[in-house]
Amino acid sequence: MVTTVFNIAELNYNLKKEYPKEKSDSITSKYQSRIIKVAWSDIINAMDLKTTNRNLSIPDAIGYIVAKRLGIKFLTGDSDFEKFENVEFVKK
């Protein structure tokens, strides 16, 4: 599993809406070793994707583009990605 700093920021933010800061930060820190660098071209391509798919969050658009570049599946529960290739859906 790999992730970007943008997805980790989104995770930390959402955890803090439900849990105390210490617990949220502790959970988030477990993924620190999984963070990969985002290339400049990833940002440009992700924002191109977002302009045509406005419902996508910026972190998810970046994550999808990075996964595509790496040739790995993008794991999400976001139904806005249903029409995209190379996506694996996870629901609660």
C-alpha positions in Angstrom: 0.0 0.0 0.0 1.2 3.5 -0.8 -0.5 6.9 -0.3 0.2 10.5 -0.8 0.6 13.3 1.8 -2.6 14.7 0.5 -4.6 11.6 1.3 -3.0 11.4 4.7 -4.0 15.1 5.4 -7.6 14.2 4.4 -7.5 11.1 6.6 -6.2 13.1 9.6 -8.8 15.8 9.1 -11.7 13.4 8.9 -10.4 11.4 11.9 -10.3 14.6 14.0 -14.0 15.2 13.3 -14.7 11.9 15.2 -11.8 11.3 17.6 -9.6 13.3 19.9 -6.5 14.8 18.4 -4.1 12.3 20.0 -5.9 9.3 18.7 -6.3 10.8 15.2 -2.6 11.7 15.0 -1.6 8.3 16.3 -3.7 6.5 13.6 -2.4 8.8 10.9 1.2 8.4 11.9 1.0 4.6 11.2 0.8 5.5 7.5 3.8 7.8 7.4 6.2 5.1 6.0 3.7 4.5 3.2 3.8 8.1 1.8 5.3 8.5 -1.6 6.4 11.6 -3.5 4.0 13.3 -5.8 5.5 14.4 -9.1 4.8 17.8 -10.6 3.2 16.0 -13.6 0.9 14.2 -11.1 -0.4 17.5 -9.9 -1.0 18.8 -13.4 -2.7 15.6 -14.6 -4.8 15.4 -11.4 -6.1 19.0 -11.9 -6.9 18.2 -15.5 -8.9 15.2 -14.3 -10.7 17.4 -11.6 -11.7 20.0 -14.2 -13.7 17.4 -16.0 -14.8 15.5 -12.8 -15.6 18.3 -10.4 -17.0 16.1 -7.7 -13.6 14.5 -7.1 -11.7 15.8 -4.1 -8.3 17.2 -4.9 -6.5 14.5 -2.7 -8.5 11.7 -4.4 -7.7 13.1 -7.9 -4.0 13.2 -7.0 -4.1 9.7 -5.5 -5.8 8.3 -8.6 -3.3 9.8 -10.9 -0.3 8.6 -8.8 -1.8 5.1 -8.7 -2.2 5.2 -12.5 1.4 6.3 -12.9 2.6 3.5 -10.6 0.4 0.9 -12.4 -1.4 0.0 -9.2 -5.1 0.0 -8.3 -6.6 3.0 -6.6 -8.5 2.0 -3.5 -11.6 4.1 -2.7 -15.1 4.1 -1.4 -16.0 7.2 -3.5 -18.8 6.4 -6.0 -17.5 9.2 -8.2 -14.8 6.8 -9.3 -17.2 4.1 -10.6 -16.6 4.9 -14.2 -12.8 4.9 -13.9 -10.6 2.0 -14.8 -8.1 0.5 -12.3 -10.2 1.3 -9.3 -11.1 -1.0 -6.4 -14.0 -0.1 -4.3 -14.3 -0.6 -0.5 -17.5 0.1 1.3 -18.1 0.1 5.1 
